[in-house]
Amino acid sequence: MSKTNCATFFPRALAFLVDIFLIMMPINYLLALYFGFDAFRGAEPNQVATTIQFILVSVIFSLFWSISGQTPGKKAMKIRVVDSTTFEKISFLRAYIRFCLYFLSFISIIGFFMGIFRKDKKALHDLICKTAVVYDI
């Protein structure tokens, strides 16, 4: 893999921000309409609502990554998720595992930001799942 083909941190982060608004916010809004706007706030958020939220978001991200390698944010940034050795699309199961690890990388902060310091630009979830985010040529 050419290191010039690997997407750097900032397009990846910007793609994530776009995806928050295009994927996560509509889901959150619909769930808030159904469960009530207090379902995600307070000392005891609604566990059913947060579980449904996680499942919906993870399945949608995984479908995008397994079908085209791109969420709307990644498409806007002209980057895509691929297998790091074959540069082919990844399976839905692998994409789902990647999302779960993506979520844990984001929470841990270190796993999410480690791509800034690595030559291959891979974050923790990419290393574990053997994926890469590359510029769409």
Secondary structure, DSSP 4 states (H G I P E B T S, - for coil): --TTTBPPHHHHHHHHHHHIIIIIHHHHHHHHHHH-TTTTSSSS--HHHHHHHHHHHHHHHHHHHHHTS--HHHHHTTEEEEETTT-----HHHHHHHHHHHHHHHHHSHHHHGGGTSTT---HHHHHHTEEEEE--
